[in-house]
Amino acid sequence: MKRPSIAPAAITFGVGALALIIALVLSFVPFSSAGTVEPTPAFRAQKSLDEVLFKMATSPAAKYTGKVDYKYANAVRGQGTVEFTDLIVTTSNTAEGTISLGSEQGEYRQIGNSPFISAPSALWETLLVQDEKTNLDAAPLDNKWASTRFTGLPRLGTVLGPDNLAGDIGNTELDSEPQLGAELPAPNKGTPDARHWPTSDPPIEFIGDNKVKLGTWEVTFDPATKNVTHVKGQSEVEAVTYDIDASVSLQPADQAQKVFANQRALVSDLVSVPAPGLWMKQPVVTSRQVGACTPAACAFDYIVQGSPYAEDVTGHFNYGFTLNFAVGNRPPGAVGGECKVVLRVDFGRNGTTRCTATNLPPATNIGSRYTYSYLAFLDSTEAALNDLIDNNEKQTNTEVVYVRTGNKEPQQARFGASVTGLPSYYAIKRGDYLFDGIGTDGNMHVTFGDGYKQHIVGVGFDPAWEGTEVLKKQMSEQVGAAGDAKVVYFTAEPETATALRLLIASENQSDNISAYHID
C-alpha cells in the first residue's frame, strides 16, 4: 500500500501503463525445460493475472460488495466483520458507502487516510472493545460523524484501494521465494537491493478460464475485458489480518469525481469530530490542597491531563467530572458537597479546575476524590480539509506508470513490500528511473533493505565500496526523474539512514531527498 505517514494525499495509475507492463512481462517469460518455445503454464497464468491487476490498478475507482473480516494479533484490539454494499473506493484511498457490523448499519467515508463513520450508538457498542468503552462519553457518537482512526475498524479506502489491492494480490514473493538469476545492470547493481530475473515458475495457476489462484488469493475476471469481477483472499498488514471476499466493479473517472464532490459537501461536519479509542496519558488527574482547611471551606485544585497517546494529532479532550471528598471515615460524597464540571483540554496542555468542600466537621481528615468520563476530538479547518480533498482529486488524475522488472533478494523484497505495498518486481517508472514505490503525497519512494550497514565506516559509507558511487549516481538520476516530487528513502537499518543523510548532504540534495529508518 502507499505509505500514509508522509502526507494524506494519493496517486492513481495512468492508462498508458498497461501496454508497457505487458510488453515487459512477455520479454522474460521462461520456457519449459523441454526446450520448446512455449512459456510455462504458470507464466501464462502470470501474464493473465498481470493484465487483470494492472487494469484494476489503472482504474480511478472500484465498487465493492462483500465483507472484510479483521483480526488483530493483539487480542485486546479485537476482531470483527464489516460488510458493505456498493462501497466506492478510489486510488487515492478515498471511499464512501454504507457498512454493516452485525445488524447495525452506518455511513462510511474516508478522505485520504482519514476514516469516518456516522452510525447509531448500537454500532459503536459493537465496534469498540471494552478498554475503549471504559469511561467513554459515548452520547455524542449517536448518528454523528466521528473518526474511526483509533478503533479496530479497517480503513476500507486503504485496504480496498484498487491500486493497493492489486499490488497486494500480485505479490507472490510473500508466499514463495523465487529462484533468482544474475543481477540486472540497473538500477541497483552492486548493492544489497540489486534485482535479478527469476528462473523459477511463479506459484500461480488457472482455475477454469476466468479465475487465477495464487497463495491465499482467488481472482475472478472477465476473460474478454480482463476486468476483475471478484476477489477472495487474505492480506496481512503489520499486526492485522484481513480476509477479503468481495465482488468488484471497476468504475470510470466520473464516479471518482462524484465521491470528491460529496466529500466537499461534508466538510463542515468534519471540522471537529469525536475520536473514540484515542486515550490520554496517565494519570488523568492530580489534585492538591489550596491553602488551609477550615470547617467552613477546604479547596482543592484538580490538574487534568491533555496529552494523547498519539503524536501527529490536533484536537482536544472533553471531560465530565464529578468531584467530591472523603471526610473522616465517611464514604466519598457523604460530606462536603460535590462539584460537577465539564472541561475542555487541548492536546498537549493541561487544564485546571477547583472544587471546595464546605460544612466540614472540625478536626477531621479530608481527601479529594473524582470520577470522570471523556471523549477525544480531532480538530481541523474547512480550508485544510478542502485542500486535502483537492490534492486527492489531483493525484487521482496524475499518471503513474508501473513496469515489471527483476526480483530483489527475499529479505530486501519483504522490507520493500512493507513500505510500498508492492512486490519487488513491480516498479514505478518516472522519467528514465525505476522507483520502488510512490507515496500518498505523490513523492517517489526508494527502499533500502538489510546489508548496507556492513559497508559503513564510522557513520558514513565506505568510499572504497563500489556501492557508494552507485548511490551517488542514483541520487542525481532520481532527482532528475522525480521532477516536482520529492524522493524519500526508507531503510531497514538505522545506521543506513544516518549514512544516507550524510551522503545526501554531501551531494547537495538535502532539499530533494530525505531518509527515514522504519522499524
N, C-alpha and C positions, 0 to 999 in steps of 0.2 A: 504494500500500500504506500501511497505517497506519505512521506513523513510529515506529521502535522505540527511538529514542535517549532518550526521556524516562523511561519505566519499562516493564518487561516484563509488561504486562497486555494485555487486549484487549476488544473490543466486538463485539456482533452487531447485526443489524438486526431491528426489530420487524415482526411480520406486518402491522401496520397501514400499513406504508409503501407497499405495492403499489398499492392503490386510489388513494391520494393522488397518487402519482407519475404513474400512467397518466392520471388526470384532467388533470393539468397538461400532460402531453405533448400530449394531444388539444387543449388550449386554444390551442396556437400552431402546429399543423401547417400548413405553407404549402400553397397550392393551385396547380394548374397554371397556366401562363401563358395558357392559353386562356380563363381566367375562369370555369371550372366550379367546382362546389362540392366537387370530389373532391380529397383530398390526393394528392400526388405519389407514385409508386411507391416512391421512396427513403424517404419519410417513413412510408409504410405498413410498409416493412421495419424502419425505426427503431422504430416502435411495437411490432412483434412482438419485436424484439431487446430492447427495454426490459422488456417483460413477462417474457421469459426470464431476463434478467440480474438483474432485481430479485427474482425468485423465488429465483434462486440465492443472491443476497446475503442474503436473509432466512432462508435455511436454516441451522440450527445447525451442520450439518456436511455434508461431501460425501465420497463414497467414489470413489477413482480407481484405474483400472488402465491402465497405459500407460508412458510414458517422458518424461524431460526430458533433452534434450541441452544441455550448457552449455559456453560458451567465453568465456574472459576476453580482454579487449583486450590485457592484458599477457600475452604468451605464456608467461612464466615461471610464471604461476599455473595454466596447463594448461587442459585441456578433457576432456570425457568424456560418458558417457551413464549415467544412473541409471534403472533400470526398477523398477516396483513393481506389486504386485497387491493389491487391496483395501486400499489406503492410506487411512485415515480422517483427514480434516483438518477442524478446527473453525474457526469465525470468530474464535477467539482465538489464531490461529497455532499451535495445538496439533495434534500429529499422532502417529499410531502405525501401524506396519505393517512389512512385510518389503520390503527393497530388494535390488537386484542391481546389481553393477558387473562387467561381463563375466560370467564363470561363477561368481563368488563372491556369496554371499548374506549379509545381515546384518539385524539388527533396528534399526529407526529409531524414535526418539522425539523429539518437540520439545515443550518446555514454554515457552509464550510465544515468545520469540525465542531460546531456548537449545536447540540441536540436539545429539543424542547418537546414537551407534550402538554396538551390540555385535556384533562381527564377527571372523572369523578373520584371522590375520596376512596371509593372501594378499589379502584385500580391501583392507587398508591399503596393501599394496605396490602395488596398482592405483591407489588413490586419491591417494596422496601424490606430489608432484613431487619431483625429485631434490634440490632445495635443502632440502626439508622432511625428507628422509631422512638428510642429512648429519649424522653424529654422534648420530643419534637412537637412544635406547634403546627399541626397539620391542617388546621382550618383554612388558611389562605390558599391551600393547594386545590381545593374543590373546584373543578371546572375552570381553572385559571391557568394561563401559560406559565410553565416552570421549567427550569433546566434539569435535565437528567444526567448531566455530565458526571456527577459524583455518585450515581447509583449503578446498579448492575446492568441496567438496560443497554443492550448493544447499540452502538452508533450505526444505525442501519444505513445511513448515507455513506459511511466509510466501508463497512463490511460488504455492502451490495453495490458500491460504485462500479459501473460496468468495466472500467479500466482496471480498478483494483481487483475485482473478482476474476477477470480474465488472467491477470498476472498470477494470482494465487492458484487458480486451477491449472495453469500451464506449467507450474514449477514441479517438474518430475525429479529434480535433484534432491528434494527433501526426502523422498521415499526410496530412491535408488541411485547410488553413486555411479556415474558412468565411467567406463574406461577411457582414458584420455591419451591422445597422441602428442605430437610435437607442439611446441609453443608457436603461437601466431606472432608475426613480426610486429604487430601494433594492436593496441596502444601501450601494453604493459610488459613487453618482453624484458626479461631480466629482473623482474620484481616478483614478490610473492603473489601478486594479483594477475599474473600472466594468464592468458587464455589459451585453450587447446581445442582442436577439433575432436569430437567424441569418436571413438572407434567401436562402440558397442551400441546395440539397439536400445532405444528408449522403452520404458515399461508401459507401452500404450497398445491397446487392442481395439478392434472394431467389435461392436455387438450389433449385428444387422448392418443395414446400410445408412442408418441415421443416428447412431449412438457410438460414442467413444468412451472407453473406460481407462482411467489412469489413476493409480493409487486408490484413494477413497472416493474419487470423483467419477460420476457418470454424467456425460454431457450429451443431450439430445438436440438434434438440429435438423433443419430442412435441407435435404441434400441439394435441392435446386438453387436456393438462395444463399445457403451457408449461414442463415440466421439461427442463432441459438434459440431453442424453444423451452428447454428445461435443464436445470442443474440440480444435482444432488451430490452432497459430499461433505467432508469435514475440513474445517480450517482452524488452525491454532495460531493465535496471536498473543505473544507474551504468555500471560498466565490464564488465558481464557480459551476454551474450546467451543467452536461454533459448528453445529450441524445444520446445514442449509438444505432445504428441499423446496424448490420454487419453480413455477413456470415463469418464462421470461419472454417479453415482447420488446424488441428494440424500438426506440422512439426517435422521431425526427427532431430537428433543431427547434421547430416551433413549439413543441411540447416542453422542451427545456426552458424556453423563454417564458412560457406561462408560469412555470414554477418560480422564476425570479420575480415576475410581476406580482404574483401572490405574496411573496415574501416582503416586498416593499410595502404592500398594504398592511402588513402585520407589524411593522417596525415599532410603532408607538406602544404596542403591548409588550415589547421585549426589552424596553429600556431598563427596567428593574424587575427581575424575576426571581422567585424563590428557587433555592438550590438545595433541596434535601440531600443528605448524605455528606455535605461539607461541614466538618466539625471544627470547633475552636480548640486551641491548645489548652492544656490543663495547667494549673487549676482554673476553673471558670471564674471563681470569686474568691477574693481575700477580703477580710474585714479588719477594722481597727477601731478601738475606742477613741472618741474625740473628747478631750477634756475630762473633768472629774464627774463622777456619777453622784447624783443625789436622789432621794426618794421621788423628787418631782420629775427628774428627767435624766436619761443617760443616752448619749448619742453615739452612733456607730456609722462610719463610712464604709461603703462596700465598693471595692475596686473590681471592675468587670473586664474580663479578658476579651480582646477583639482580634487576636491573631489566628487566622485559619490554618488548617493543615494543607495548604497549597500556596505556592509562591507566585504564580502567574495569574492572579485574580484581582479584580477590583470590585468592591462591594461593601456590604455591612451585615452585621447580625442584629436582629430584633430579639430582645429578651423580654420575657414577662416574669417578674419576681414577686414572690410572697416572702417578705422579710419579717421575722419575729424573734422572740427571745426565750431563752431557757433561764428561768429565775429560780434560784434555790433548787429544790427537788421537784419543782412543778414541771409538767411537760411543756415543750415549746409552744408558745402562743397562749398559754393559760393566763399569764400576767404580763403586763407591759404594753399590750396592744400590738398591732402589726401594720406594715406598710405594703401596699400593692403598687408596683412600679413597672412601667413599660419604658424600656431604654434602648435606644439605637446606638450601636458602637461600630464605627467604620473599621474596616480591615486594617490591621497594623497599629491600631490605637487601643487605649483603654478608656472605659467610661467609669464614672463615679456617681453614686447616689448615696443619700444619707437617710437613715431611719432612727427615730428617737423613741426609746422606751419611756413610758410615763406611768405615774401612780405605782411606784415600786415600794415593796416593804423595806424597812430600814435594815441596814447591816446584813445584806444578803449578796450572794454571788450572782453574776449575770453574764450570759454568753449570747452571742448573736447566732441566729440560725436562718437558713433560707431554703426555699425550693424555687425551681425555675423551669420555664420552657423556652425554646429558642427556635429560630429559623434563619438560615443564611439567605442572603440575596446577592445576586450578581448584577452589577450596575454597569451600564454603558450609556451611549448617547445615540440619538437618531442619526446624527452625521456619521458616527463610526459604523453603525450597522448598515447604513446605506452604502458606505464606501466598501464594506465587506461584500455586500451583495453585488455591487458594480464590479468589483475585482473578480469575484467568482464567475460572473457572466462573461467578463472579458477573457478570462483564462479558458472558459468553456469553448470559446471561439478561436483559440490560439492553436495553430498546427503543431503537433508533436509527432515525430516520425520514429517508429520502432524499427529496429533491424535485428536480424538474427546473426549472432556471432558465435565464437567458441565458448566453451565452458571454463570457468575457473576451477581451481582445486576445491575439493569438497568443503574444507574448513572456511576458505575465503567465500565460497558460494553461499554458505549458511549465514555468515555475517552480513554479506551484501543483501540477501533477501530480507533479513531482519530490519534493514534500514529502508530499502527501496520497495519491498514487496514484490520484486521481480526475480526470476531465475537469472543466473549469471549469463546465460546465453541470449538474453534479450538486452538490448542496449538502446539508449535514446540517441538518435543521430541529430546533432545540431551543428550546422555548418559542415566542416570536414572532420569533426571529432565524435567519438562514441562515448557518451557518458553512461554511468551505471544507473542513473535514475533521475527523476525530476520531482521537486517538492511541490506542495500545495500552493506555494507562493510563486511558482514558475522558475525558481532557481535550480541550477543544474547540480546534481549530486555525484560525488565520486567516493567510493568506499575503499578502505584500507584494512584488510584482514590481518590476522596474526602473521608474524615473520619479519616485520620491519625492525623490531627492537634490536635484533642481533646485528644490525648494520649501523647502530648508533654508537658514536664515540663521544663520551661526555653527555651532552644534551642534544647534539646535532648529528646529522647523517655523516657517515664516514666519506670524506672526499674521494677515497680510493675505490669505493663501491661503485660499480657501473650503474646501479640504480639511481644514484644521486643525480647523475646527468640526465637520466631518463625523466626523473621527476621535474627537474628544471625545465626541460624541453616541453613536458606536458603542460606545465603552468601557462606558458606562453600560448600554446595551442588551445588550451581550454578557454582562456580569457578571450582570445580572438573569436572562437566559435560561439561562445555564450552570448555575445552581443550585449544587450542591455541587462541581461540576467546576471546574477552573481553566481559564483562557483562555491559550493560548500563541501568540505571534506568531512567524512565520518570515519573514525578509527576504532579498532578493537583494542588497541594498546594505548594507555595514557602517554607513555613515552613517545610514541609515534606522533601523537597530536602536538606535543611540545616541539619535536624536531621539525615537523611540517610548518609550524608557525614561524620558526626561525628561518626556514628556507623560503617561505612566502615573503617574509620581510626582506631577506637578502636579495630577492628577485624583484623588489618594489611592487609587489602585488597585493599588499595588505588591504587596499581599497576594493579589490575584486574577488579575493579568495579568503575564506575563513575555515578553521579546522576545529572539530569537536571530538572529544572522546565519548563513546557510547558504551555504557556498561552492558 
